[in-house]
Amino acid sequence: MSDNKVLLEVKNLKKYFQVSGGILKAVDDVSFTIKKGETLGLVGESGCGKSTTGRTIIGLYEPTAGEIIFDGKKVNHLTYEGRKKFARRAQMIFQDPYASLNPRMTVGDIIGEGIDIHGLYTGKERMERIYQLLEMVGLNREHANRFPHEFSGGQRQRIGIARAMAIEPEFIIADEPISALDVSIQAQIVNLLMNLQQEKGLTYLFIAHDLSMVRHISDKVAVMYLGMIVEMTSSAELYSNPLHPYTQALLSAVPIPDPKVERKRERIILEGDVPSPINPPSGCRFRTRCKYAMDICKEQTPPLKEVGSSHFVACHLFNK
Amino acid sequence: MVEITREKFERVGPNIEESQAIVRPSMTYWQDAWRRLKMNKVAMASLVFLILLGIMAIIGPYMLPYKYSDQNLMMTNKPPSAEHWFGTDYLGRDLFVRTWMGARISLTIGIAAALLDGIIGVIYGGISGYFGGQIDNIMMRIVDILYGIPYLILVILLMLVMGPGVVTIIVAMVITGWVGMARLVRGQVLQLKEQEFVLAAKTLGASPARIILKHLIPNTLGPIIVSITFDVPAAIFTEAFLSYIGLGVQPPLASWGTLANDATNVLLMYPYQLFFPAFFISMTMLSFNLLGDGLRDALDPRLRK
């Protein structure tokens, strides 16, 4: 699937927000690469900066520091024209299918918006393209004249996918596209996304908090905690050999569909809450909840280091 | 007992085409709002009254063979009769013609002031809300300052500078009136611009103008219309009040406020003279308010049934 060409490279990305009470470090020094045709899953609990990372990459937020390199070109701090060009190649699918469609526009106009902005087709060709997109995501052409409130959550998410696909991007950021949907619909949407990837050779950044779904769709998985990546490796390796204590705790929470195994399964229960990102703990951010915490964890932030073949982990336990 | 055999059953299986079909008839937002407004009897009665009022304001002055300024000193202070349907005033002017002339002036002032408020408020509030940050801060402090000026003082000053008249009243009301609309629109835009559909439009590369015109304004139109409907009676009342204290339109022009003012002078002898302007002022304000209430219910998608 991958021809080993790096499509997206994120270098030391930081995004801080000025809030009352200090600076909220939503994303703090995140680096990763995604190769063409690959899917990188980005997981972590709510508030850990996954969505902010996605939105900063696509240009909805200006990064505080760091670089975003897409296909060899820097794409942060773009002019309006530059943004528009980048928009043709990278698109986003949003989390909430109820909020992501303008309630005053017909589905046809919603899907056609990208076509209009970039002037790809007009008149009859435009309608044909919209019909084609609707059918591609499993809806009928009659739906073009309907309004978003007439659709179910799953159908709306399909419309959101069609809108992103309308301008034929190469790279799609899916920001928790399934977390607002019923479990039965989740599988449909994930399968649709995977089929589209195969057909069009898309590259995905798949943001989610559902580990089993991420495992299903991703080639590589990065685990985030409080604005930092704590572990990153291929999805097979991550699930069979999680190294970071946080990853271990996360994976232990995934139920296994086998009662015999499930009975013996031991959950690692993390103590306490996620510390506030406005005033994160010094050194390793996970140390307040980590049962292996050592003295060094207080003083130094562990770097993300390669400990096995392309298995990266940020923990002093493996930092010898 | 009836025997149930396997043969009686036929496997239907899921039909993808059918499962994606939508049964509900397709309705635009405005069709749906109109449908809900029609169910509200009070609002519809108000709407009918206001339409009739509008028609009468246009044709009323031509229904009797008098001009609004025609004086007839032989026929002063006559009670309603076949010749003068609402009677005459202290100068013998026909009150029916003058009431509908007054309706023209009052409705013109009310609607013009509310619309101008709306237009200025939407543009100002839209820009302030969309760009946010420092721009928003500065623009909203200007609004706060304007909000603090007592409008009566402003009206008196404007009268001195521009001379009394319809235009002066409209200008005075718009200068102080648009800030409410600006605040409303800014609040709505601030809320909407973080919505995912606006982010999606940005991601697609949409320009700020496109986002404001296609995404933000259409979604605030409901509250804007409701607010304008409430602004019209407020403006009519302000005009009547200003005219009543002698700051409004000047004779021989008539507005409902000046008619009421004239009538109070002779209230003890001819109380019916006050009835017509007072009745139309109250009914118009009531109708606009009830219609505004109905529109708010009809335009709010959260109340959809």
Chai-1 contact restraints between the chains, C-beta under 6 A:
chainA,res_idxA,chainB,res_idxB,connection_type,confidence,min_distance_angstrom,max_distance_angstrom,comment,restraint_id
A,I58,B,T203,contact,1.0,0.0,6.0,A-B,restraint_1
A,L60,B,L199,contact,1.0,0.0,6.0,A-B,restraint_2
A,K84,B,G205,contact,1.0,0.0,6.0,A-B,restraint_3
A,A87,B,L204,contact,1.0,0.0,6.0,A-B,restraint_4
A,A87,B,G205,contact,1.0,0.0,6.0,A-B,restraint_5
A,M92,B,T203,contact,1.0,0.0,6.0,A-B,restraint_6
A,F94,B,E196,contact,1.0,0.0,6.0,A-B,restraint_7
A,F94,B,A200,contact,1.0,0.0,6.0,A-B,restraint_8
A,D96,B,E196,contact,1.0,0.0,6.0,A-B,restraint_9
A,A99,B,Q195,contact,1.0,0.0,6.0,A-B,restraint_10
A,A99,B,E196,contact,1.0,0.0,6.0,A-B,restraint_11
A,S100,B,E196,contact,1.0,0.0,6.0,A-B,restraint_12
A,S100,B,F197,contact,1.0,0.0,6.0,A-B,restraint_13
A,S100,B,A200,contact,1.0,0.0,6.0,A-B,restraint_14
A,L101,B,F197,contact,1.0,0.0,6.0,A-B,restraint_15
A,N102,B,F197,contact,1.0,0.0,6.0,A-B,restraint_16
A,N102,B,H215,contact,1.0,0.0,6.0,A-B,restraint_17
A,R104,B,Y29,contact,1.0,0.0,6.0,A-B,restraint_18
A,R104,B,P218,contact,1.0,0.0,6.0,A-B,restraint_19
A,R104,B,N219,contact,1.0,0.0,6.0,A-B,restraint_20
A,E113,B,L204,contact,1.0,0.0,6.0,A-B,restraint_21
A,G114,B,L204,contact,1.0,0.0,6.0,A-B,restraint_22
A,I117,B,L204,contact,1.0,0.0,6.0,A-B,restraint_23
A,I117,B,G205,contact,1.0,0.0,6.0,A-B,restraint_24
A,I117,B,A206,contact,1.0,0.0,6.0,A-B,restraint_25
A,N140,B,Q20,contact,1.0,0.0,6.0,A-B,restraint_26
A,R146,B,S26,contact,1.0,0.0,6.0,A-B,restraint_27
A,E150,B,I22,contact,1.0,0.0,6.0,A-B,restraint_28
